[in-house]
Amino acid sequence: MGNPYDGRLSDAWAFGVMLYAILESRLPFDPPTSGKIAHRIARLDWKFYRLATDPSFSPASHLIAHLLKPAHSRFTIDHVLDCDWIRNGCLLDCAQLVDR
């Protein structure tokens, strides 16, 4: 959207989208009812659904929230690698992800 391309920031964004999709079982910019996805991406119009109500996912949601930001304030891959949740093995109770 008018910013010079930086593959590292794009990779961080993509990681945030993938992590969101894995934990929420949906893509972050899919409209809940209707709407244009491109407009939602440009406006950074997304929110947590399942993760919003479960404090055990706080480290993951914190990381995702900092990856799905504008490029100038987005976590870099170095920030991601320095995140305790990532360094300690992304621990989650996978049973919590089933049937949600």
N, C-alpha and C positions, 0 to 999 in steps of 0.2 A: 504494500500500500504506500508506495512512494519512498520506501527506505531502501538503501543499498543492501544487496544480498549478502548475508553472512551465514554460511553453511552451519557454523557451530551454533548460532542462535536458533536456526531452523531445526537443527537436530534436537535441541533442548525443548523447543515447542512440540515437535513430533513425539518426543518421549513423554511429555505431559499429556498429550492426546491419547497415546497408547495406555499409559498408566490409568488415566481416567476411564478409558473404555474397559479395561480389565476389571477394575474395581466397581464400576457403576453398571456394567453390562449394557452400555449405550455410549454413543459418541457425545462429546461435550456440546457440540453445536447443533445436534439434531433438535429440531423444534418439538416441543411437547405436543403441540397441536398442528399448527401450520405456520408457515413463514419461510423466508428464503435463507438458506444456510449461509450463503456468502455475506449477507447483511449481518447475520448473527456473529460470524467470525470477525468481521470488520469492527463491530461494536463491542467485541469481547463479551457477548451476551450468552453466558452459560452459568450454571449453578450446580451444586451438589444435590442429589436426591437421597440416595441411600447413605452416603458418607456423612451427610449433614446431621443425621440422627444418631450416629454411633461414635462416641468419643474414642473408642479403641482404634479408629482409623485416622485419628488426628495427625500423626506424623505423615501419613500418605497424603491426606487432604492439604496439609500445609505445603508440602512439596509441589503438588499439582497446582495449587493456587499461585505459586511463584513461578511456575513454568508457563502457565497460560496467561501471561501478561504481555504488554507491549515490549518490543525488543529492548528498549532502553532501560527497562526495570526488571527484565526477566532474569531468573537464575541462569547462570552459565552451567555447562557440563562440569566445570570444576566445583561449583557450588553443590551440584548434585552429588558428586563423588565425595564431598566433604560432609554430606548430610549423615547424621548418626543412623537414621533409619536404613539408608542404603549401605553404609559401612558395616552395620550389624546384621545384614542379610535380609532386609525387607520382611521382617517377621510379621506375619498375619495369621490369624486363625482362619484357615480356608473354609472351615465349616460355616463360618459367618457369611461367606459369599454365596453359598448354595441356597436356592429357594428364596431369594430376596426379590 
